[in-house]
Amino acid sequence: MDVREARQARGWSQEELAERTGLSVRTIQRIETGGRPGLSSARLLAEALGLDVAEITASDPGAEQPEPRWDDTPAVVAVREGLRRFADFEGRASRPDYWWFFLAFALVTGAAASLSEAVGAALAVLLALPLAAVGARRLHDTGRSGWWQLFALAPFGFVVPLTLLVLPTDEEAARRRAVPDPEPSTEGTAEDSLSSEGSTA
């Protein structure tokens, strides 16, 4: 099953698939029209669509697979996407993506603090925004609001978001969050008003 078939089988638009993967709509269109995705893009698509990476990267099962590159490893992709979407509190992030970014945050700030407390504190402040953004997307992936992270500001409150951040993806809840509530229809009200006016007259 190719990307277009898998997307249509789930009833997703190209825009929704782009949001779920963090890829651009243009990239989705290019891949669906025969373009060969990179390994990092294939991994994101496979995760969103529930397919094997081989099904995304190969036109047939016997096709030669591309050599993996160091910058296509899950850890590097997660950190790169976390920094690229540093202020993006919309969309979703998988559990590995969040924890790879969190590990990088802890290692970088810890190493900097061992050299200089001031530098470590400055880096922690600088990276707090992308960490909060990827945390919000991770909570969206579990079907919850990103505001749950605010519990971390309370004494021992970090236990609440920590527990939620390790939960697996909840497709149904995340899909419900992605679909806006329908606006209430005013047609019935208007018809009732006209009927009332007619009977009064």
Order of alpha helices (4+ residues) and beta strands (2+ residues): alpha-alpha-alpha-alpha-alpha-alpha-alpha-alpha-alpha-alpha-alpha
